[in-house]
Amino acid sequence: MQILMTNTQLYMSIGIPTLAVLIGYLSTVVQIATINSRITDLTGRVDRLEQKFDLLMQKFFELDNRMSRIEDRLNLRP
């Protein structure tokens, strides 16, 4: 007994798994692009945070310099 396959059955047996693999590949590419954009946003936030930290440290050094000058004027330094 020989089982024959029509052309339509052959195309479907090859085409459906191929289509499933392509859809899986495309969804992976979309996920990678989304992760990449989120990492880019995070990098921008970290850069802004570093700028704010630098400004805070600059203010701290200014305050330290002012306190040193006040201590010098009042002869409070040991």
C-alpha positions as CSV (number, residue, x, y, z in Angstrom):
1,M,0.0,0.0,0.0
2,Q,1.4,3.3,-1.1
3,I,0.4,6.6,0.4
4,L,0.4,9.5,-2.0
5,M,0.7,13.1,-1.0
6,T,-0.9,15.9,-3.1
7,N,1.0,19.1,-3.9
8,T,-1.2,21.0,-1.5
9,Q,-0.3,18.7,1.4
10,L,3.4,18.9,0.5
11,Y,3.3,22.7,0.5
12,M,1.5,22.8,3.8
13,S,3.8,20.3,5.4
14,I,6.8,22.5,4.5
15,G,5.2,25.9,4.6
16,I,3.5,25.8,8.1
17,P,6.6,24.9,10.1
18,T,8.7,27.4,8.0
19,L,6.1,30.1,8.8
20,A,6.2,29.2,12.5
21,V,10.0,29.6,12.5
22,L,9.8,32.9,10.7
23,I,7.2,34.3,13.2
24,G,9.4,33.1,16.1
25,Y,12.4,34.9,14.6
26,L,10.5,38.1,14.0
27,S,9.2,38.1,17.6
28,T,12.7,37.6,18.9
29,V,14.0,40.6,16.8
30,V,11.2,42.8,18.1
31,Q,12.0,41.8,21.7
32,I,15.7,42.6,21.1
33,A,14.9,46.0,19.7
34,T,12.7,46.7,22.7
35,I,15.4,45.7,25.1
36,N,17.9,47.8,23.2
37,S,15.7,50.9,23.4
38,R,15.2,50.3,27.2
39,I,18.9,50.1,27.7
40,T,19.4,53.3,25.7
41,D,16.9,55.1,28.0
42,L,18.6,53.7,31.1
43,T,21.9,54.9,29.8
44,G,20.5,58.4,29.4
45,R,19.0,58.3,32.9
46,V,22.4,57.2,34.4
47,D,24.1,60.1,32.5
48,R,21.7,62.6,34.0
49,L,22.2,61.1,37.4
50,E,25.9,61.4,37.1
51,Q,25.5,65.1,36.1
52,K,23.4,65.7,39.2
53,F,25.9,63.9,41.4
54,D,28.7,66.0,40.0
55,L,26.7,69.2,40.7
56,L,26.1,68.0,44.2
57,M,29.8,67.3,44.8
58,Q,30.6,70.7,43.4
59,K,28.2,72.4,45.9
60,F,29.7,70.3,48.7
61,F,33.2,71.5,47.9
62,E,32.0,75.1,47.7
63,L,30.5,74.7,51.1
64,D,33.7,73.1,52.5
65,N,35.7,76.0,51.1
66,R,33.3,78.6,52.7
67,M,33.5,76.8,56.0
68,S,37.3,76.7,55.8
69,R,37.4,80.5,55.2
70,I,35.0,81.1,58.1
71,E,37.2,79.0,60.4
72,D,40.2,80.9,59.3
73,R,38.6,84.3,60.0
74,L,37.4,83.2,63.4
75,N,40.7,81.3,64.2
76,L,38.8,78.1,64.9
77,R,41.2,75.8,63.2
78,P,43.4,73.7,65.4
